[in-house]
């Protein structure tokens, strides 16, 4: 099953179940609210009673409009760690954002500040939590997953190389693919990221240093994971360093992030004053 959040007008969104040529609206403002509404959310998501809209007539809002918690894991690919000049981690490394972070939809522009020295971007497999997870084992962890989505996390650096980047926005969507329609643990999924038509990243989720189950088990020992929370599992090598990421003033770059079988994001990263 594929679920999305669609725009119905200014400042109004709805969760929807995606079909081949149409979607069925669900009585929740977004997919996160649907998942947080109770353990039987899958049954209600499959209900055939909502209004139908043609897919050609809808635009995609952020899958989860206001995530309660976003857990960013990384580096989680060995080659990416070496690209950053870092030691390959022996346990998952992560940071937590609790609300207030800008989340955008699958086709939305991502504005970056004029003073940013260079831009970081990268395709990632996103894991949406479906059931509360606190100190769970890796063996039980996948039972707490609602499904998977595509993520492109954008940040900028305001200082020299090596300065920690400042988060700008996270593109998320266009759909949540539930666990029954994805290989177990999201393994074996091909990932690509193109920037201005050039392939910059190509990898498989089988190359993750720490798989989804291991990540959930590790994170849940530190913080409780709640329905609708998002884990980003890390981006592979290919984003480059230094001048390779520099973005000229008043310019735009087109970033396409694809995970086969999950979805595709098409976002313009825009400097102030660009056309």
N, C-alpha and C positions, 0 to 999 in steps of 0.2 A: 504494500500500500504506500502511496505517495501522498503526503500532506504538505500544504503550503499556506502561506498567509498572503492574501490578495488585498489590493486597495479597492475600496468601494466609493471613494470620493475623498475630499479634503479631510484629513485627520480621522478617517474611518477605515478600519480594516476588518477582515474576518478570516478565520481559519477555513480551509477548504480541502476537500479530497479531490485529487487530480485524476481525471479519466483521460482517454485518448484525445478527445476533442473538446471536452468541457470539464468544468469543475462543479462540485456540489458544496454549497456553502454550509458551514457548521456554526452553531450558535455560541461562538467564542471569538474574542477579538484577535487572537493569534494562536499559533500552534503551541506555544509555551503554556498559555492559559488552558488549552484543551488537555495537555498532558498533566497539568497540575490539578485538574478537576476531579481526579479519583482514579483508582486502580482499573476501573472498567472503561478507561478512555478509548481503548481500541475498538470496543463494541460500539460506542457512540460515534466514533469517527467513521465507522462503516455504515452508519444509518443512511437510508436512501430517501430521506424526507425533506432535505433542504432545497433551496432555490438553485437552479442550474444556470451557469454562465458559460458562454463560449470562451475557450482559452485565448482565442485571438482578441477578445475584448477586455482582458484583464492585464493588470501589471502587478508585479510581485513586490510586496513590502518585505521588510526583514522577517525571516522565518519566525524568530522570537523577538518581538519589538523591544522589550526591556528585560533582558536576561537578568535573573537574580544574581547569578554568579557565573563568571567566565574564568576557566582555569586554562592557562596557556602553558603547554609543555614544550620544552626544547632546551638545547638541541636534542632531537630524537632520531636523527639519521647520522651515521658515523661520518660520512663524507661531509655533511653540513658542519659538524663539530670541527673537523679539520679546516674547512673553509673559513671558519671564524677564528681559527688559531687557538681553539680550546681543546682540553682533554676530553676524550670520549667519556661521558658519564657512566658510572656503574649503577646508579639508581636514577629514576626519573627526576628531572629538575623541573620545577614549575613555579608560576606566580599566579595570584588570584586577584581578579578585579570584581569588586562588589558594587555593581550598578554605576550609573552615570557615564558609561562609555558609549560613544556613538556607534550605532549599528545601522547598516544600510542594506538595501535590497539587492537582488541579483543583477539588476540593470542600472542601478543608481550611480551617479557621480560621487567621487570621494574627494572633497576639497582638502588640500594640504596647505599649511601656512607658508607665507612668502619667505620667512626667515629660515626654513628648514634647509640644512646643508645638502642632504641627499635623502632618498626615499627607499625604505625597505618595504617589500611586498613578498607574497609567496602563497602558493596553494597549500591547503592543509585539509586533512580529513577531520571533520567535526563530529563529536559524539554528544548526543543529547540524552540526558539522564531521564529515565522514565519512572524510577522508583527510588525512594530514599536509600542512600548507601552510606553507611557509617561503619568503618573498620570491617569491611567485607574482605573475603579471601579472593584471590585471583580466580579460583575455581568457580565461585559464585557470582563474580562481578558482572558477567555478560547478562545475567538475569535482571540487571538494573538499568539496561540500556533501552531507550525508546527507539532509537534509530540513528541514522548517519546523514550528514549533510556536507556541503562544500563551504570552505572558509577561505577568505583572503584577508589577512590581517595587515593593515598598512600603518607604518610609523615613519617618523622623520628623525634625522640626527641634526642637532643644532651646533655641535662641536666637531672636533677633529675625529679621525678614524679611531675607533675604540670607545668613543662616547656612547653611553647607553641611549638607545632610541626612545623617543617619546611617542606613545600610542596616539594615533589619529582617529582611525575608524576600523571597523570590522565588517566586511561584506559577508553576508550569510544567506544561504539558500541555494537555489530557489525552492527546494523541497526537502522535507525529511523523508527518507526512505526507511520504512520500518524494518526491524531486524529479520523478519521472515523473507524479505526480498533482497537481502545482502548476504554475501558469504559470511560464515561465522567469524565474529570479531572484526569484520570489515577487512579481512586479509585478502591479498591478491588483487587489489583494485589499482588500476593504472591511473597515474596523476600526470597532468600536463599544465604548464603555465606559459602563455604566450604574451609577450610585451611588444606592442606595435607590430604584430604579425610574426615575430621571431620567437621560436621555441627557446625558452630560457630554463625550464625545468621539465624533467621527465623522470618519473620514479614509480615505484610500486609500494603500496602500504605493507607488503611483506618485508620491506627493508627497514621497517621501524625497529629501532633498538629495543624499545619496550612496547609490547603490543597493548591493545586496548584494555584487556583484562588486567594486565600488570599495572597499567597507569591508574585505572580506577581503584584497584586495591591499595596502591601506594598513596594516592591523593586522599582516599577516604579515611586513612589513618590520621591525617592531619586536619581535614575539614569535612563536615558532613556535606554530602551531595544530595540535592533536592530535585524533585521532578521539574524539568524545564531548564536546569543548569546545563551549561555548555562546556565541553572540554575540547580544546584544539590540540591536536596530537603532534604538531611540529611540521615545519616545512623542510623539504629536501634541499640538496645543494642546487646552485644555479642562480641565486639572486645576485651574486657578485659582491664586490667590495669597492669602496672608494669611488673613483670617477665613474665606474660602471653604473652606479646608481644615481649619479647627479642628474638633477632635473632643472632645466633652464627656467628662469622667471617667465611668467605669462605663457606657460606651455601646458600641454596635455599629453598623457600617455594612455594608451588603451591596454588594459590587462584582462586577459581571458584565462580563467581558472577552471579546469575540467577534471572531474573524477568520473571515470567510465562507470556507468550504471547508477550513479548518484546524481549528477547534475553539472551545470555549467554557470559560472558567473561571468558577466561582461561589464566591467566597471572602467570608467574614465577617471584617471587620477588627475586632478585639475589644480594648477597654480592660480592664485588670484590674478584676474585680468586677462586670462586666456579666453579664446573665443569659444 
